[in-house]
Amino acid sequence: MPLFGESKQEIFSDVVTDLLSNSNITEASPGSTARAIIEAVTNKMGDMWTKFDLNMAHAFIDGAEGVFLDRFGEMFGLSRNLEAPARVGAEDQVLRFFVTSNAPSTITIPAGTIVSTELNASGVTYITTSTVQVVAGTTEIYAPATSRKTGARGNVAKGTLNHHNIDNVDLKVTNEADVTTGRSMESDANFRFRIANQVLSSETGNYTAIRMTALGVEGVADVVMMPFWRGVGTFDILIKAITPQVSNTLLSNVRRALHFVVSQGVSFNVRKPKETGVSMQVTIKLIDQVDDTNKQELKNRIRQRLFDYINNLDIGEQLSFSEITQRVMSVSDNISYLGSDGRPIDSITVYKETDLSTTKVPETLFFAGDNPVNYTPATDEKLLIELEYIATENPIVVIIK
C-alpha cells in the first residue's frame, strides 16, 4: 500500500478538474489536445510518485529490501549471512559407512572420499573431511563430510547418499537423517528480523539476546528456555538440533557462544533433552495377500513412516497410539486393520535414561492384551527411536498376516 502517493487516475481527475475550473479551456474529452497533454503529465507524475513512495519505504526497516536493508544492517553492525555448504560431523551420526557382517579386516575411508546420491559421483555430492575406519570385527563407522555445492542445493533427504567412490563392493554408505545445514543467501525477512532484534540482543543478559545467540550457532534448529530450573538465578537451555541426536560438539559450541551474553552471577546449563528411546511391535492384516518381496517392502515403508513420526516429535510432545495407527494405515490401501479391536498396537516400550545418562532402563507401556496408553514425556524429555539398548534386531517389528 502506498505511503504517500496518489494513483494516476486520482492525479488525472484532479488535473482535469483544476484545468477546466481555472482556465479558459473548456474541452478535455478523449482526442483533444488538452486531454493528450494532461495524460502525458499524469503518467509522468504517477511514475514519480511511485518512485518517491518506494524510496520512502526503503527508509524504514519494514519496507527496506536488498541493498537498502543491507545498509540498515551495517548501522547495527550486522551483515547478511552468505551461502554455506551443508556439513555433518562424525558425532552427528548421520553419514554411515557400513558392511552387512563384521569386517574381516579394517576398511579405511580416506579424507576426500566422494559420496553421492547417484552413481559415478553425480547428483548431489559430498566429500569426507577426515579419515575414518571400519575396524576389523565391527560393522560401521560415521564420517564427517561437506557438500561440494553451497546453499540449499547441497541439502539431501534421508537415505539418499548411497554411493561412494571406494573400490570395495562390500562397503555401503547412507545418510541416516536429512542433511539441511546447507544455507542459502539469507532472505530479507530473516535479516530484517535479526536487525529488529539487534538492540535487545546487543544489551546481553536478556531473553532475546540469549535465544538469538543460541540460534545463531550452526546446527541449532531451535531452543527451549527453562528459567529457574535449578533455583533463582539459574536457567537451563535445551538444544534442538537439525539432526535427530544432539552432539556434544554442538552443545560445546552453544556454551561457548552464551558465555559472552549471559550476565555475571547467573548459572546456566546448556544440554540436550533427556532422550527416551522407543521400540514397538505392530501386526497388520492385509486385504489381499502379497508375495514375500512385497511384504518386505511394505514392512520397510511402515518402519520408515514410524521412524519419521517418532524422531520428529518435539520436546515434551506426547506419543499418541491413535497417531501411530493412522500413520500405519495410510501406508497402503491394502491394509485391512491393525492388531485387534481396541488394541491396534501389540506393544510399546520406552527406554529411559538413568541419572548417569550412560545406560537406559526399559519400561513397557503396554503389552499383548493390555489397553494401549499414550506416553506423555516430561518437559525436558524427547522421544526417539531406540537403536542401542533394544533386544531385537529392529526397534520397529512389523508382523504381516
ABEGO torsion letter per residue (X at the ends): XBAABBBAAAAAAAAAAAAAAABABABABBGBAAAAAAAAAAAAAAAAAAAAAAAAAAABAAABBEAAAAAAAAAAGBBBBBBBBBBBBAAAGABBBBBABBBABBBBBBBGBBBBABBGGBEBBBBBABBBBBBBGBABBBBBBBBABBEAAABBBBGABABBABBBAABBBBBABBBAABBBBBBAAAAAAAAAAAAAAAAEGBAAAAAAAAAABBGBABBBBBBGAAEBGBBBBBBBBABABBBAAAAAAAAAAAAAABBBGBBBBBBBBBBBBBBBBBBBBBABBBBAAAAAAAAAAAAAAAAAAAAABBBGBBBBAAAAAAAAAAABAABABBEBBGBABABBBBBBBBAAGABBBBBBABBEABBBBBBBBBAABBBBBBAAABABABABBBBBX
